């Protein structure tokens, strides 16, 4: 069938798709209160895979705790305001280039943010951020 389109839906790729706006965020080896503070800043601005009342909880045992969430940075709901941490926090963020940049820029409203490591791929990057009090 010459000239017939099987699928007329425009292809979505890269940062224009919902997946391109999602950032996987993980925190480890930090105080529970600091994890809650960072997730609170993210939750007040971005939709995530966590329910509104779903906060990081304390765990016990010899292994380090890792708190993870996925946030959609396409439409921030609120600006970030300075938040106090008990100690510096390391955040690992993985996603599309523009999405990770948006996340980092948003966090600068609440914390002093420093990039301490990066790993780059074709369409995604992983960035390690150091958050400190402003």
NUSEFI-751714 format. One record per residue: x, y, z of N, C-alpha, C, CB in turn. Coordinates in pm, whole numbers, plus 50000, padded with zeros to 5 digits. Glycine has a CB too. Layout:
  n.px  n.py  n.pz ca.px ca.py ca.pz  c.px  c.py  c.pz cb.px cb.py cb.pz
     X     Y     Z     X     Y     Z     X     Y     Z     X     Y     Z
...
***
This chain:
  n.px  n.py  n.pz ca.px ca.py ca.pz  c.px  c.py  c.pz cb.px cb.py cb.pz
 50084 49883 50000 50000 50000 50000 50088 50123 50000 49905 50000 50120
 50122 50162 49886 50212 50275 49869 50148 50405 49914 50255 50285 49725
 50224 50486 49989 50175 50615 50033 50087 50611 50156 50099 50678 49923
 50064 50493 50214 49981 50482 50334 50070 50476 50457 49890 50357 50326
 50039 50559 50556 50115 50559 50680 50050 50464 50778 50124 50701 50739
 50128 50374 50833 50076 50280 50930 50054 50348 51064 50171 50160 50945
 50144 50436 51101 50135 50504 51229 50156 50652 51206 50238 50448 51332
 50056 50732 51229 50068 50875 51203 50107 50954 51327 49938 50928 51149
 50134 50885 51439 50175 50954 51561 50320 50996 51547 50155 50864 51686
 50350 51124 51571 50488 51167 51559 50576 51094 51660 50499 51319 51579
 50694 51060 51615 50789 50992 51703 50838 51089 51809 50907 50934 51624
 50844 51042 51933 50894 51124 52043 51025 51063 52087 50791 51134 52162
 51125 51145 52100 51253 51091 52142 51325 51191 52230 51340 51054 52021
 51430 51141 52296 51514 51229 52376 51440 51299 52486 51579 51329 52290
 51477 51425 52509 51422 51501 52620 51281 51551 52597 51510 51615 52651
 51224 51531 52477 51087 51574 52452 50986 51475 52507 51065 51594 52304
 51028 51354 52536 50935 51254 52588 50932 51260 52740 50974 51113 52541
 50830 51198 52798 50821 51195 52944 50944 51129 53002 50695 51121 52989
 50989 51019 52941 51107 50950 52993 51229 51041 52988 51134 50822 52912
 51236 51130 52890 51348 51223 52880 51346 51331 52986 51349 51287 52745
 51236 51343 53059 51223 51443 53165 51239 51380 53304 51089 51513 53155
 51258 51250 53310 51269 51183 53439 51414 51170 53481 51204 51045 53432
 51435 51190 53610 51569 51177 53667 51560 51080 53785 51627 51316 53712
 51646 50981 53785 51657 50889 53897 51753 50951 53998 51708 50746 53850
 51705 50971 54119 51783 51038 54224 51806 50938 54337 51710 51166 54276
 51932 50925 54379 51960 50837 54493 52050 50908 54593 52025 50706 54446
 52020 50884 54720 52097 50938 54832 52143 50820 54917 52013 51041 54917
 52265 50824 54965 52312 50721 55056 52412 50782 55153 52375 50601 54979
 52433 50712 55263 52530 50755 55364 52505 50897 55411 52670 50743 55308
 52379 50928 55433 52346 51059 55489 52245 51041 55601 52290 51156 55380
 52232 51141 55682 52140 51142 55794 51996 51133 55742 52159 51269 55880
 51911 51065 55817 51770 51051 55779 51704 51188 55761 51694 50971 55885
 51731 51281 55852 51670 51414 55841 51714 51484 55713 51708 51500 55964
 51841 51465 55674 51889 51527 55551 51825 51463 55428 52042 51516 55542
 51807 51332 55430 51738 51264 55319 51596 51318 55306 51736 51110 55340
 51529 51335 55419 51393 51390 55416 51394 51533 55363 51330 51387 55556
 51494 51612 55400 51502 51751 55352 51520 51756 55201 51618 51824 55420
 51612 51676 55148 51636 51675 55003 51513 51625 54929 51759 51587 54969
 51453 51515 54976 51334 51464 54910 51218 51562 54924 51295 51328 54969
 51213 51636 55032 51109 51738 55049 51121 51848 54946 51116 51797 55188
 51244 51893 54920 51268 51996 54817 51225 51943 54681 51418 52038 54815
 51262 51819 54651 51225 51761 54521 51075 51739 54511 51300 51629 54500
 51014 51688 54618 50871 51657 54616 50782 51780 54608 50835 51581 54738
 50831 51893 54660 50749 52015 54653 50751 52076 54513 50797 52117 54755
 50849 52038 54433 50861 52098 54300 50824 52004 54186 51000 52146 54280
 50847 51875 54204 50834 51781 54092 50742 51664 54127 50970 51729 54050
 50672 51615 54026 50600 51489 54041 50704 51379 54055 50503 51462 53920
 50672 51278 54135 50767 51169 54153 50693 51037 54168 50856 51193 54274
 50770 50932 54182 50711 50800 54202 50676 50775 54348 50807 50692 54153
 50695 50874 54434 50660 50863 54576 50530 50937 54603 50774 50918 54666
 50448 50882 54690 50327 50951 54733 50366 51071 54819 50233 50855 54812
 50276 51166 54833 50304 51290 54907 50355 51263 55049 50180 51376 54914
 50300 51168 55120 50342 51141 55257 50452 51038 55270 50225 51096 55336
 50503 50990 55158 50606 50885 55159 50743 50947 55180 50603 50805 55027
 50790 50943 55304 50921 51000 55339 51021 50888 55361 50911 51089 55465
 51150 50917 55344 51251 50818 55378 51237 50777 55524 51394 50873 55351
 51261 50649 55550 51250 50597 55686 51384 50539 55729 51139 50492 55696
 51405 50536 55859 51528 50479 55914 51527 50327 55896 51542 50516 56064
 51644 50273 55874 51661 50128 55866 51775 50090 55958 51688 50081 55720
 51783 49964 55989 51893 49919 56074 51970 49810 56002 51840 49867 56211
 52089 49784 56049 52171 49680 55989 52305 49736 55947 52100 49618 55870
 52394 49646 55908 52531 49687 55876 52546 49754 55739 52621 49569 55883
 52450 49737 55653 52463 49792 55517 52413 49936 55512 52385 49705 55416
 52473 50016 55424 52425 50154 55410 52286 50158 55349 52523 50237 55325
 52209 50257 55390 52075 50277 55335 52085 50365 55212 51981 50341 55441
 52012 50328 55108 52005 50409 54987 51858 50447 54967 52062 50332 54861
 51832 50576 54959 51697 50626 54933 51691 50666 54786 51659 50746 55027
 51587 50620 54716 51577 50642 54571 51439 50695 54536 51606 50510 54494
 51437 50787 54441 51312 50834 54383 51336 50871 54238 51255 50956 54463
 51231 50871 54160 51238 50920 54022 51148 51041 54014 51194 50809 53918
 51202 51152 53965 51126 51276 53955 51111 51317 53809 51193 51389 54036
 50998 51378 53778 50970 51431 53645 50993 51582 53652 50822 51397 53597
 51100 51628 53589 51140 51769 53600 51081 51857 53492 51290 51779 53596
 50985 51806 53415 50932 51883 53302 50859 52009 53344 50840 51798 53221
 50787 52007 53456 50712 52124 53500 50725 52144 53651 50564 52110 53461
 50824 52222 53695 50835 52248 53840 50709 52316 53892 50960 52335 53870
 50661 52269 54008 50539 52324 54069 50570 52441 54161 50465 52216 54145
 50693 52448 54211 50729 52552 54308 50878 52578 54302 50686 52512 54451
 50916 52698 54340 51058 52732 54349 51116 52673 54477 51080 52886 54344
 51245 52646 54476 51311 52593 54596 51354 52709 54685 51434 52506 54557
 51344 52685 54815 51388 52783 54914 51496 52720 54999 51268 52832 55003
 51587 52799 55055 51698 52743 55133 51651 52648 55243 51780 52855 55194
 51722 52538 55254 51695 52434 55354 51826 52404 55425 51634 52304 55287
 51819 52378 55555 51939 52350 55632 51963 52200 55642 51929 52412 55773
 52086 52159 55616 52129 52020 55629 52216 52007 55754 52205 51973 55503
 52220 51887 55812 52307 51865 55928 52450 51838 55883 52256 51747 56012
 52467 51794 55758 52599 51765 55701 52585 51766 55549 52655 51626 55753
 52696 51777 55477 52687 51770 55332 52624 51638 55287 52826 51787 55268
 52551 51643 55175 52481 51526 55121 52529 51503 54978 52326 51546 55125
 52554 51376 54947 52591 51338 54811 52468 51282 54741 52707 51235 54810
 52440 51336 54623 52324 51295 54543 52375 51241 54410 52225 51414 54521
 52326 51124 54372 52353 51071 54239 52227 51091 54156 52396 50921 54243
 52241 51155 54041 52128 51184 53953 52157 51127 53815 52100 51338 53945
 52062 51051 53761 52080 50989 53631 51959 51018 53544 52103 50838 53644
 51985 51068 53423 51877 51097 53329 51930 51169 53207 51768 51180 53397
 51839 51222 53126 51878 51298 53009 51954 51423 53048 51755 51334 52926
 52034 51474 52957 52120 51588 52987 52041 51709 53038 52199 51628 52864
 51939 51747 52964 51861 51865 53007 51786 51839 53136 51762 51905 52898
 51738 51717 53154 51663 51684 53276 51753 51692 53399 51601 51544 53264
 51872 51637 53390 51965 51642 53504 52007 51787 53530 52091 51555 53476
 52026 51865 53425 52059 52007 53444 51946 52081 53514 52089 52074 53309
 51821 52052 53477 51707 52116 53544 51702 52080 53691 51575 52075 53476
 51727 51954 53722 51728 51909 53861 51836 51984 53939 51752 51756 53870
 51956 51989 53883 52067 52058 53949 52035 52206 53970 52197 52044 53866
 51981 52271 53868 51945 52412 53880 51840 52434 53989 51893 52466 53747
 51743 52344 53997 51640 52357 54100 51701 52343 54239 51529 52252 54079
 51789 52247 54256 51851 52226 54387 51933 52346 54433 51940 52102 54383
 51983 52427 54338 52061 52545 54378 51975 52649 54450 52125 52609 54255
 51844 52639 54439 51757 52729 54514 51752 52695 54662 51618 52725 54458
 51785 52571 54696 51779 52525 54835 51916 52503 54897 51699 52398 54843
 52014 52468 54816 52145 52429 54866 52257 52490 54783 52158 52276 54868
 52377 52491 54839 52496 52516 54759 52525 52383 54690 52620 52568 54847
 52531 52382 54557 52544 52258 54481 52676 52260 54406 52425 52239 54383
 52749 52149 54419 52876 52135 54348 52876 52001 54275 52998 52146 54446
 52915 52001 54148 52928 51877 54072 53062 51815 54110 52917 51901 53916
 53058 51690 54159 53182 51624 54201 53216 51504 54115 53171 51582 54346
 53131 51470 54020 53161 51360 53930 53056 51348 53822 53171 51229 54006
 53099 51301 53705 53005 51281 53594 53044 51156 53515 53001 51405 53501
 52946 51095 53455 52965 50987 53359 52864 51014 53248 52944 50842 53424
 52915 51024 53125 52830 51064 53014 52807 50949 52917 52891 51183 52940
 52685 50945 52864 52649 50851 52759 52595 50927 52641 52547 50747 52810
 52542 50854 52543 52486 50918 52424 52370 51010 52457 52441 50813 52325
 52274 50960 52536 52153 51036 52562 52129 51063 52709 52036 50964 52506
 52208 51002 52795 52190 51020 52939 52324 51049 53004 52125 50896 53002
 52313 51102 53123 52432 51124 53203 52403 51088 53348 52481 51270 53191
 52508 51058 53420 52498 51039 53564 52588 51144 53627 52539 50893 53608
 52533 51217 53722 52607 51325 53786 52603 51304 53936 52549 51464 53747
 52718 51319 53999 52724 51316 54145 52733 51460 54192 52847 51229 54198
 52638 51497 54278 52630 51634 54330 52660 51633 54479 52491 51696 54303
 52723 51737 54525 52747 51757 54668 52660 51874 54711 52900 51783 54699
 52568 51849 54804 52479 51954 54854 52529 51999 54991 52332 51904 54862
 52536 52129 55009 52575 52187 55137 52483 52304 55167 52724 52233 55136
 52489 52353 55288 52408 52469 55325 52455 52591 55248 52415 52496 55477
 52358 52677 55213 52391 52802 55142 52437 52907 55238 52272 52854 55063
***
